[in-house]
Amino acid sequence: MAAEAGNQAEMLAALMARVALRDRAAFAALYSAQGAKLFAICLRLLKDRREAEDALQDVFVKIWINADRYAPDVTSPSAWLNAVARNLCIDRLRARRGDAADVAVLEALPSLAPGPEAEAMRASDGRRIAACLERLEPARAEAVRRAYVEGESYLELAERFEVPLNTMRSWLRRALMSLRECLGDA
């Protein structure tokens, strides 16, 4: 289960990196992966299906515009996406002004931000990944960072490191296998 959540977070982080580069296919994949969850947040807060649908559209516009502001070292992609949806819905509720029941509902809502335990685990995982990356040859580690954190394509990496495209694919595949092995040992 934890590995599945880790894979989901990695997939979302990779999609966010690609969306920040204005990759429409990644944006569509992000919508497919997170649209229902973000709609549920909007619906729970706004309590009106039509308004929640409108809010969801606005949420994804904000994600498209602000994807480059997502900082993977600060929060998980899921928490960032949830916060965008939650904040937009709170803004809509505030814009209604005068409905005291909505304000009471907002005050009673638990924060969607990860708790101290989740943050500690994320920080620990980050240190483990960094330690495993340090075991790789520096060029391979840099290629992994650029591919999976910054979202560079294989072609861009091959050009940057001045190696054939298939060599870059091999570098990344072997580096990921080494990282998986290293993380499995820890």
N, C-alpha and C positions, 0 to 999 in steps of 0.2 A: 504493500500500500504506500509506504514512504517513497519507494523507488518510483512508483507511478506518479505521485505528487511532484517529485523532483523532475521527472520527465516532462510533466505538464508545465512546470515553472520554466524549464529550459526552453520548451517549445514557445511559450508565450514571450519569453525574453528575446528569443530569436525573431519572432514575428514583430515585436515592438521595435527592434533595431532596424528591421527592413521597412516598417511603416515610417519610421523617422526619415528614411531615405526616399520616401514617397513611392514605395512599391505597392501598387494597387492590388496585386494578387495576395500579398501578405495581409493587406487591410481586409480583403474579403475573407481570408482564412481566420483572421482575428475576430471578425464579426461572427463567423460560423462557430468559432470555439467559445466565445464569451457573450454573444448577443443575448441568449436566453437568461443567463445569470444576471447580466446587467439590467435586463428588462424586469426581472423579478425584484431587483432592488428598487427600480423606479416605481413599479406597481405597488410595492409594499409602502413606500414613502408617500406617494401621491394619491393612492387609493382610487384612481380613476384610469381605466384602461386606455382611453383615447389620449389623455394627457401623458400617461406613461409611454405610449408609443411615440408621441412627439418628443418627449424628453430623451428617449433612447436615441432617436435620430440626432438630437443635439449633442448627446454624449459622444457619439461616434464622430461627429464633426469636430468636437473639442479634441478627441483622441488623435484624429488626423492632423489637426493643426499643431498640437502640442506634444506629439510623440517624441520629438527630439529633446524634450524636457525631462523625460523619464530617466531616472538615475538608478540603474540596477544595483549599485552598491549601497543605496539608501533604503530601498523597499522592494518587495517582490512585485512582479508585473501584475499579479492578480489584485494585490492590495492597492496598487496605483490606479488600476482600472476601476475598482470598486469605489475608491475615493472620488474619482472624476464623476461617476454616476451619482453618488451620494451628495456631493457638493452641489452639483447642478440641480438636483431635486430639492435640496434645502433652499437654494436660491429661488426656485420657482415657488416654494411654499412661503418664503418671506415676501415675495412679490405679491402674493394674495393679500397680505396685511389684513389684520382684523379678525382672523379666525384663531381664537385662543386655543382651541382644541388641537390644531396642527402644531402650535408651538410646544404644547405639553407633550405631544407625541414625539417631536424632535428631541426634546430634553430627555425623554425616557429611552431613546434609542441607544443601544450599545455602540461603541466605536467599532468601525470595520478595520481599523488599523491592527496589525499583528500585536499580540501581547508580548510581555517580557520574555516568556519562554520561547515563543516562536522567533523572536528577534535574536535571542541567544543561540538558538539552533541554526538560524540562517547565518549568523556571524561565524559560528563554528564550522559550518559547511564551507563558507567562503575561505576560511583559513586553510581547511583541508585541501580545497581545490587549488589555492595559491601554492601550497607546499608541493602538491603533485605537479603543478605546472613548472615549478623550479627544477624538478628532476629531468624535465625534457631539455633537449638541445635548445638554446635560446631562439634560434630561427623558427623551430617547430612550435615553441610556446607562443611566440609572437604571431605566427600564422593562425594558431588556434584562437587566440584572443581577437585577432582582426576578423576571423570568420564568424565566430559564435557570440562575440560580444558586440562588435562594431558592425557586423553584417556584411562584410566584404564578400564578393563572389569569388569562386575558385579562379576565374579568369583574372580578376583584379589582383588576387594574391600571387598567381603565377607570374604576372607582369612585374609586380612589386619585388618578388624574390628572384626574378630572372631565371625561372625554371619552367620546363614544359608543363602544360595543364595536367596531364596524367600524373606527373611527379608530384604536383601539389595535392592532387586527390589522394595519392598514396601517403604523403606526409600527414595529412589530416586524419586519414583513416587509422594509420599506425599510432599517431599521437592520441587519438581518442581511445584506442584500445589500451594504450599505456596508462592513460588517466583512469579508465574504468578499473583496470587491474590495481592501480595504486589506491584508488578510493575504496575498492573492495577489501584491501588489506588493512585499512585504517579502522 
